[in-house]
Amino acid sequence: MARLTLAAAGRASASEAWERYAQVALWSRWSPQIRSVTCSSSRIRAGATGRVRGPLWIGVDFVVDAVDEESRQWVWTVGKGAAVLQLHHRVVPVGDGSRTTLAMSGPLPVLLGYAPLARLALGRLVRPGR
């Protein structure tokens, strides 16, 4: 099991960036690898389950493991079999904007394959007006 952490900073407020995470329907607006999402809850909450669909409409199941709205952090597990990732997201205020981090754990080849897409998505997450 490997671990990789990514980060991005931008001018979107921490509240704005957090809401983009918290409202499942918004994920495909800032995350280019997500085409659609089905989820048992419209807002992330511990125990929520669902499926994200990516390029070529390939679906991946997920479960939300933990959410802390106050500290703007959440953790979810995505994938199946040998390709399972645990993703820990956090948003913090920085000046007039925000910074988001993504700590990922899972098989190294999967992390390395996902990292470029995740980096792009994080940058869009903290960009105003998404």
GIFEN-V698614 format. One record per helix or strand. SS is the DSSP state (H for helix, E for strand). FROM is the first residue (numbers start at 1). LEN is the number of residues. Records with the same first field share a line. If there is no record, write none. Layout:
SS: FROM-LEN + FROM-LEN
This chain:
E: 2-9 + 23-1 + 36-4 + 43-1 + 49-5 + 59-10 + 73-6 + 85-10 + 97-10
H: 14-9 + 24-7 + 55-3 + 81-3 + 108-18
